[in-house]
């Protein structure tokens, strides 16, 4: 599982970084860690639009974890996107 640790970044940087990563992510599961409640909410809301299924979330104090899964790209999609 890939881990995207975005703690300590000012809002909206964690949200922007997740969007960029999710867009090029070839598939599989990813654990996203943030410490900003607004970015947490935005990531949970945008994930399905980026092809990611939110498997679950976890809050421990000021730390938020989001577990997402993205279906692996088919070979035709990789060729089209240049990945």
MDTraj code that builds the backbone (N, CA, C; nanometers):
import mdtraj as md
import numpy as np

residues = "UNK UNK UNK UNK UNK UNK UNK UNK UNK UNK UNK UNK UNK UNK UNK UNK UNK UNK UNK UNK UNK UNK UNK UNK UNK UNK UNK UNK UNK UNK UNK UNK UNK UNK UNK UNK UNK UNK UNK UNK UNK UNK UNK UNK UNK UNK UNK UNK UNK UNK UNK UNK UNK UNK UNK UNK UNK UNK UNK UNK UNK UNK UNK UNK UNK UNK UNK UNK UNK UNK UNK UNK UNK UNK UNK UNK UNK UNK UNK UNK UNK UNK UNK".split()
xyz = np.array([
    [0.0849, -0.1177, 0.0000],
    [0.0000, 0.0000, 0.0000],
    [0.0894, 0.1239, 0.0000],
    [0.0587, 0.2122, -0.0885],
    [0.1330, 0.3374, -0.0964],
    [0.0840, 0.4323, 0.0127],
    [0.1765, 0.5071, 0.0706],
    [0.1421, 0.6030, 0.1762],
    [0.1738, 0.7437, 0.1272],
    [0.0759, 0.8311, 0.1382],
    [0.0912, 0.9709, 0.1004],
    [0.0749, 1.0528, 0.2288],
    [0.1879, 1.0887, 0.2890],
    [0.1879, 1.1607, 0.4169],
    [0.1945, 1.3101, 0.3895],
    [0.0839, 1.3780, 0.4153],
    [0.0724, 1.5206, 0.3832],
    [0.0598, 1.6070, 0.5078],
    [0.1025, 1.5534, 0.6207],
    [0.0969, 1.6292, 0.7459],
    [0.1908, 1.7488, 0.7392],
    [0.1470, 1.8580, 0.8002],
    [0.2305, 1.9767, 0.8103],
    [0.2195, 2.0726, 0.6932],
    [0.1503, 2.0317, 0.5883],
    [0.1354, 2.1201, 0.4725],
    [0.0149, 2.2118, 0.4932],
    [0.0276, 2.3390, 0.4557],
    [-0.0851, 2.4307, 0.4714],
    [-0.1948, 2.4013, 0.3690],
    [-0.3181, 2.4229, 0.4092],
    [-0.4321, 2.4045, 0.3193],
    [-0.4241, 2.5103, 0.2089],
    [-0.4444, 2.4766, 0.0853],
    [-0.5021, 2.3557, 0.0284],
    [-0.3977, 2.2584, -0.0289],
    [-0.2712, 2.2715, 0.0102],
    [-0.1643, 2.1897, -0.0482],
    [-0.1895, 2.0387, -0.0365],
    [-0.2362, 1.9852, 0.0786],
    [-0.2626, 1.8411, 0.0846],
    [-0.3689, 1.7969, -0.0168],
    [-0.4711, 1.8785, -0.0315],
    [-0.5774, 1.8500, -0.1279],
    [-0.5221, 1.8495, -0.2706],
    [-0.4454, 1.9507, -0.3053],
    [-0.3867, 1.9596, -0.4392],
    [-0.2923, 1.8434, -0.4669],
    [-0.2108, 1.8086, -0.3684],
    [-0.1153, 1.6990, -0.3848],
    [-0.1880, 1.5667, -0.4037],
    [-0.2936, 1.5440, -0.3267],
    [-0.3721, 1.4217, -0.3440],
    [-0.4330, 1.4163, -0.4830],
    [-0.4894, 1.5270, -0.5286],
    [-0.5517, 1.5282, -0.6617],
    [-0.4513, 1.4904, -0.7699],
    [-0.3326, 1.5491, -0.7642],
    [-0.2298, 1.5185, -0.8642],
    [-0.1887, 1.3722, -0.8576],
    [-0.1698, 1.3212, -0.7365],
    [-0.1277, 1.1826, -0.7184],
    [-0.2366, 1.0861, -0.7648],
    [-0.3606, 1.1117, -0.7274],
    [-0.4710, 1.0234, -0.7653],
    [-0.4898, 1.0201, -0.9162],
    [-0.4665, 1.1305, -0.9817],
    [-0.4844, 1.1376, -1.1267],
    [-0.3862, 1.0461, -1.1999],
    [-0.2624, 1.0385, -1.1527],
    [-0.1606, 0.9574, -1.2212],
    [-0.1404, 0.8199, -1.1568],
    [-0.2064, 0.7944, -1.0447],
    [-0.1920, 0.6680, -0.9727],
    [-0.2400, 0.5530, -1.0607],
    [-0.1531, 0.4540, -1.0814],
    [-0.1864, 0.3420, -1.1696],
    [-0.2887, 0.2463, -1.1110],
    [-0.3087, 0.2504, -0.9835],
    [-0.4074, 0.1631, -0.9213],
    [-0.3521, 0.0947, -0.7987],
    [-0.4417, 0.0405, -0.7205],
    [-0.4057, -0.0234, -0.5962],
    [-0.4618, 0.0553, -0.4800],
    [-0.4036, 0.0333, -0.3628],
    [-0.4526, 0.1005, -0.2437],
    [-0.3541, 0.2069, -0.1966],
    [-0.4095, 0.3126, -0.1407],
    [-0.3284, 0.4237, -0.0936],
    [-0.3814, 0.4680, 0.0431],
    [-0.2897, 0.5003, 0.1313],
    [-0.3227, 0.5558, 0.2632],
    [-0.2798, 0.7017, 0.2613],
    [-0.3730, 0.7913, 0.2826],
    [-0.3465, 0.9350, 0.2813],
    [-0.3560, 0.9857, 0.4248],
    [-0.2529, 1.0577, 0.4693],
    [-0.2487, 1.1088, 0.6064],
    [-0.2434, 1.2613, 0.6001],
    [-0.3378, 1.3257, 0.6685],
    [-0.3420, 1.4717, 0.6741],
    [-0.3681, 1.5158, 0.8182],
    [-0.3369, 1.6405, 0.8465],
    [-0.3647, 1.6939, 0.9795],
    [-0.4515, 1.8197, 0.9724],
    [-0.5157, 1.8379, 0.8600],
    [-0.6035, 1.9530, 0.8404],
    [-0.7452, 1.9018, 0.8156],
    [-0.8415, 1.9342, 0.9032],
    [-0.9764, 1.8801, 0.8871],
    [-1.0455, 1.9232, 0.7578],
    [-1.0150, 2.0419, 0.7092],
    [-1.0774, 2.0883, 0.5852],
    [-1.0259, 2.0089, 0.4653],
    [-0.8961, 1.9849, 0.4619],
    [-0.8393, 1.9056, 0.3529],
    [-0.8878, 1.7613, 0.3602],
    [-0.9025, 1.7106, 0.4816],
    [-0.9569, 1.5759, 0.4993],
    [-1.0941, 1.5659, 0.4324],
    [-1.1827, 1.6591, 0.4638],
    [-1.3174, 1.6583, 0.4066],
    [-1.3145, 1.6714, 0.2540],
    [-1.2286, 1.7602, 0.2043],
    [-1.2213, 1.7804, 0.0593],
    [-1.1703, 1.6550, -0.0116],
    [-1.0710, 1.5878, 0.0467],
    [-1.0152, 1.4671, -0.0148],
    [-1.1200, 1.3563, -0.0186],
    [-1.1922, 1.3379, 0.0924],
    [-1.2966, 1.2344, 0.0969],
    [-1.4031, 1.2628, -0.0086],
    [-1.4368, 1.3887, -0.0295],
    [-1.5406, 1.4243, -0.1258],
    [-1.4946, 1.4124, -0.2703],
    [-1.3685, 1.4459, -0.2984],
    [-1.3213, 1.4455, -0.4372],
    [-1.2753, 1.3080, -0.4837],
    [-1.2368, 1.2212, -0.3924],
    [-1.1798, 1.0903, -0.4286],
    [-1.2633, 1.0132, -0.5306],
    [-1.3948, 0.9990, -0.5142],
    [-1.4721, 0.9237, -0.6132],
    [-1.4676, 0.9838, -0.7539],
    [-1.4553, 1.1146, -0.7625],
    [-1.4485, 1.1807, -0.8931],
    [-1.3146, 1.1558, -0.9626],
    [-1.2164, 1.1114, -0.8856],
    [-1.0843, 1.0800, -0.9415],
    [-1.0665, 0.9299, -0.9605],
    [-1.1764, 0.8561, -0.9503],
    [-1.1723, 0.7123, -0.9710],
    [-1.1290, 0.6325, -0.8504],
    [-1.1293, 0.6944, -0.7331],
    [-1.0870, 0.6270, -0.6102],
    [-1.2078, 0.5944, -0.5229],
    [-1.2090, 0.4729, -0.4728],
    [-1.3113, 0.4320, -0.3778],
    [-1.2569, 0.4556, -0.2373],
    [-1.3316, 0.5245, -0.1539],
    [-1.2903, 0.5456, -0.0159],
    [-1.3260, 0.4192, 0.0625],
    [-1.2229, 0.3474, 0.1067],
    [-1.2431, 0.2228, 0.1804],
    [-1.2745, 0.2480, 0.3270],
    [-1.2233, 0.3568, 0.3799],
    [-1.2469, 0.3889, 0.5192],
    [-1.1661, 0.5085, 0.5619],
    [-1.1978, 0.5583, 0.6789],
    [-1.1255, 0.6718, 0.7349],
    [-1.0983, 0.6437, 0.8823],
    [-1.0010, 0.7162, 0.9359],
    [-0.9634, 0.6994, 1.0756],
    [-0.9172, 0.8348, 1.1284],
    [-0.9577, 0.8673, 1.2503],
    [-0.9143, 0.9915, 1.3134],
    [-0.8488, 0.9564, 1.4455],
    [-0.7292, 1.0088, 1.4656],
    [-0.6575, 0.9886, 1.5909],
    [-0.6031, 1.1243, 1.6342],
    [-0.6759, 1.1905, 1.7243],
    [-0.6376, 1.3255, 1.7640],
    [-0.6548, 1.4206, 1.6471],
    [-0.5452, 1.4866, 1.6086],
    [-0.5488, 1.5802, 1.4955],
    [-0.5037, 1.5153, 1.3653],
    [-0.4861, 1.3848, 1.3651],
    [-0.4395, 1.3141, 1.2457],
    [-0.5564, 1.2397, 1.1816],
    [-0.5723, 1.2598, 1.0513],
    [-0.6789, 1.1962, 0.9754],
    [-0.6150, 1.1035, 0.8726],
    [-0.6686, 0.9825, 0.8620],
    [-0.6214, 0.8878, 0.7619],
    [-0.7376, 0.8522, 0.6710],
    [-0.7084, 0.8459, 0.5422],
    [-0.8077, 0.8100, 0.4417],
    [-0.7497, 0.6931, 0.3636],
    [-0.8250, 0.5863, 0.3553],
    [-0.7814, 0.4681, 0.2811],
    [-0.8620, 0.4608, 0.1526],
    [-0.7920, 0.4645, 0.0397],
    [-0.8602, 0.4631, -0.0895],
    [-0.8058, 0.3510, -0.1768],
    [-0.8885, 0.3104, -0.2720],
    [-0.8474, 0.2108, -0.3707],
    [-0.8851, 0.2629, -0.5081],
    [-0.7946, 0.2429, -0.6021],
    [-0.8206, 0.2814, -0.7403],
    [-0.7969, 0.1590, -0.8272],
    [-0.8920, 0.1318, -0.9155],
    [-0.8765, 0.0187, -1.0055],
    [-0.7538, 0.0412, -1.0934],
    [-0.6820, -0.0671, -1.1211],
    [-0.5628, -0.0547, -1.2047],
    [-0.6027, -0.0179, -1.3465],
    [-0.5198, 0.0670, -1.4072],
    [-0.5455, 0.1083, -1.5448],
    [-0.5230, -0.0087, -1.6385],
    [-0.6094, -0.0189, -1.7379],
    [-0.5908, -0.1196, -1.8418],
    [-0.4794, -0.0710, -1.9341],
    [-0.4190, -0.1625, -2.0063],
    [-0.3076, -0.1279, -2.0945],
    [-0.3474, -0.0194, -2.1939],
    [-0.4698, -0.0262, -2.2478],
    [-0.5132, 0.0742, -2.3455],
    [-0.5161, 0.2143, -2.2824],
    [-0.5577, 0.2213, -2.1553],
    [-0.5631, 0.3500, -2.0876],
    [-0.4241, 0.4042, -2.0610],
    [-0.3303, 0.3156, -2.0302],
    [-0.1922, 0.3589, -2.0066],
    [-0.1321, 0.4159, -2.1346],
    [-0.1609, 0.3532, -2.2461],
    [-0.1072, 0.3998, -2.3742],
    [-0.1657, 0.5361, -2.4083],
    [-0.2965, 0.5532, -2.3889],
    [-0.3637, 0.6801, -2.4185],
    [-0.3091, 0.7934, -2.3323],
    [-0.2862, 0.7639, -2.2038],
    [-0.2435, 0.8695, -2.1130],
    [-0.0932, 0.8902, -2.1143],
    [-0.0205, 0.8024, -2.1787],
    [0.1245, 0.8174, -2.1852],
    [0.1959, 0.7613, -2.0644],
    [0.1237, 0.6920, -1.9783],
    [0.1864, 0.6334, -1.8575],
    [0.2330, 0.4917, -1.8850],
])
top = md.Topology()
chain = top.add_chain()
for i, resn in enumerate(residues, 1):
    res = top.add_residue(resn, chain, resSeq=i)
    for name in ("N", "CA", "C"):
        top.add_atom(name, md.element.get_by_symbol(name[0]), res)
traj = md.Trajectory(xyz[None], top)
